Amino acid sequence: MIHAVYPGSFDPLHNGHVDLIRRAARIYEKLTIAVLHNEAKSNALFDTNERVEIIREVVEGMEGVTVDSFDGLLADYTREIGATVIVKGLRAISDFEYELQMAHLNRQLNPNAETTFIMTATRWSYVSSTRVKELARYGADVAKLVPRATLRRLHEKLPH
């Protein structure tokens, strides 16, 4: 059984993330969505527990998919949970340059974990958590960009 981990901040979870989760879940028997707890990110809209709750609601019923949180190095976390694959989504060439460096570093730190890249579906290639937060803070309608669980939490957090 291949255990993959899809790490990220997911602040907030958007439809591009969900599409990637569904696609990765078809490839790997076990997929852990790993929410990074990063104290250094002071611009987080949702705390780690809120992000985990949102994702759990969205992936409920998806076979083989679990949600967890971690802090520290991804290479250590993959080793700790027994994952042998790291899944990363790519939207553009600029994503590839950064993610390639991270893949090499993770491989150096944990030779038992391979990184795989999944190209973001074209319809979500322009969506990022940063843009979703920015639009939502200005009261724009982001209903087509995020799952219902995220939209509900955005409305609670940023009432307009």
C-alpha positions as CSV (number, residue, x, y, z in Angstrom):
1,M,0.0,0.0,0.0
2,I,1.4,3.4,-1.0
3,H,0.8,6.1,1.6
4,A,1.0,9.6,0.3
5,V,0.9,13.0,2.1
6,Y,-0.4,16.2,0.6
7,P,1.0,19.0,2.7
8,G,0.1,22.6,2.8
9,S,-1.2,25.6,4.8
10,F,-4.7,25.3,3.2
11,D,-5.5,28.8,4.5
12,P,-8.2,28.5,3.2
13,L,-8.9,25.3,1.4
14,H,-10.1,26.1,-2.1
15,N,-11.5,24.1,-5.0
16,G,-8.0,23.7,-6.6
17,H,-6.9,21.9,-3.4
18,V,-10.1,19.7,-3.4
19,D,-9.6,18.7,-7.1
20,L,-6.0,17.7,-6.3
21,I,-7.1,15.7,-3.2
22,R,-9.7,13.8,-5.3
23,R,-7.2,13.1,-8.0
24,A,-4.4,12.0,-5.6
25,A,-6.9,9.8,-3.7
26,R,-7.5,7.9,-7.0
27,I,-3.8,7.3,-7.4
28,Y,-2.7,6.4,-3.8
29,E,-4.4,3.9,-1.5
30,K,-3.9,6.1,1.5
31,L,-3.7,9.9,1.4
32,T,-3.0,12.1,4.4
33,I,-3.8,15.8,4.0
34,A,-1.2,17.4,6.3
35,V,-2.0,20.9,7.5
36,L,1.2,22.8,8.3
37,H,1.1,24.6,11.7
38,N,3.4,27.5,11.2
39,E,3.7,30.1,13.9
40,A,5.7,32.3,11.6
41,K,2.7,32.9,9.3
42,S,1.1,35.8,11.1
43,N,-1.3,36.5,8.3
44,A,-3.2,33.2,8.7
45,L,-7.0,33.7,8.5
46,F,-7.8,30.4,10.1
47,D,-5.9,28.7,12.9
48,T,-4.6,25.1,12.3
49,N,-7.6,23.5,14.1
50,E,-10.1,25.4,12.0
51,R,-8.3,24.4,8.8
52,V,-8.3,20.8,9.8
53,E,-12.0,20.9,10.6
54,I,-12.8,22.5,7.2
55,I,-10.8,19.9,5.4
56,R,-12.3,17.0,7.4
57,E,-15.8,18.2,6.5
58,V,-14.9,18.4,2.8
59,V,-13.2,15.0,2.5
60,E,-15.7,13.1,4.7
61,G,-16.6,9.9,2.8
62,M,-13.5,10.0,0.6
63,E,-12.0,6.5,0.9
64,G,-8.5,6.3,2.2
65,V,-8.2,10.1,2.9
66,T,-7.4,11.4,6.4
67,V,-6.5,14.8,7.7
68,D,-3.8,15.6,10.2
69,S,-1.6,18.6,11.2
70,F,2.1,18.9,11.7
71,D,4.9,21.3,12.5
72,G,8.6,21.1,11.8
73,L,10.1,19.4,8.7
74,L,7.9,17.7,6.2
75,A,10.7,15.0,5.7
76,D,10.4,14.2,9.4
77,Y,6.6,14.1,9.3
78,T,6.6,11.7,6.3
79,R,9.0,9.4,8.1
80,E,6.9,9.6,11.3
81,I,3.6,8.6,9.6
82,G,5.2,6.1,7.2
83,A,4.4,8.0,4.0
84,T,6.6,7.3,1.0
85,V,5.2,9.9,-1.4
86,I,4.8,13.6,-1.1
87,V,2.1,15.1,-3.4
88,K,2.5,18.6,-4.6
89,G,0.3,20.6,-7.0
90,L,1.7,22.8,-9.7
91,R,-0.1,25.8,-11.2
92,A,2.7,27.4,-13.1
93,I,6.4,27.3,-13.9
94,S,7.1,29.5,-10.9
95,D,5.6,26.8,-8.7
96,F,7.8,24.2,-10.3
97,E,11.0,26.1,-9.6
98,Y,10.2,26.4,-5.9
99,E,8.8,22.8,-5.5
100,L,11.7,21.3,-7.3
101,Q,14.1,22.7,-4.7
102,M,11.8,21.5,-1.9
103,A,11.6,18.0,-3.5
104,H,15.4,17.8,-3.6
105,L,15.7,19.0,0.0
106,N,13.0,16.5,1.2
107,R,14.7,13.7,-0.6
108,Q,18.0,14.6,1.0
109,L,16.4,14.6,4.4
110,N,14.3,11.5,3.8
111,P,15.5,9.3,1.0
112,N,12.4,7.0,1.4
113,A,10.0,9.7,0.3
114,E,9.5,10.6,-3.3
115,T,7.8,13.8,-4.4
116,T,5.2,13.6,-7.2
117,F,3.8,16.6,-8.9
118,I,0.2,16.8,-10.1
119,M,-0.7,19.6,-12.5
120,T,-3.5,21.8,-11.3
121,A,-6.6,21.5,-13.5
122,T,-6.8,24.4,-15.9
123,R,-10.1,25.6,-14.4
124,W,-8.3,26.2,-11.0
125,S,-4.9,27.3,-12.2
126,Y,-5.5,30.9,-11.2
127,V,-6.9,30.2,-7.7
128,S,-4.7,30.5,-4.6
129,S,-5.5,30.8,-1.0
130,T,-3.9,34.2,-0.9
131,R,-6.2,35.5,-3.6
132,V,-9.3,33.8,-2.0
133,K,-8.5,35.6,1.3
134,E,-7.9,38.9,-0.4
135,L,-11.2,38.7,-2.4
136,A,-13.2,37.6,0.7
137,R,-11.8,40.4,2.8
138,Y,-13.1,42.9,0.3
139,G,-16.5,41.2,0.3
140,A,-16.2,39.6,-3.2
141,D,-18.3,36.5,-3.9
142,V,-15.9,33.5,-3.7
143,A,-18.6,30.8,-3.8
144,K,-17.3,29.4,-7.1
145,L,-13.7,29.2,-5.8
146,V,-14.1,27.3,-2.5
147,P,-16.1,24.4,-1.1
148,R,-19.2,25.1,1.0
149,A,-17.4,24.4,4.2
150,T,-14.8,27.0,3.5
151,L,-17.4,29.5,2.3
152,R,-19.4,29.1,5.5
153,R,-16.3,29.6,7.6
154,L,-15.3,32.7,5.5
155,H,-18.7,34.2,6.1
156,E,-18.4,33.6,9.8
157,K,-14.9,35.0,10.0
158,L,-15.4,38.0,7.6
159,P,-19.0,39.0,7.8
160,H,-20.0,41.7,5.2
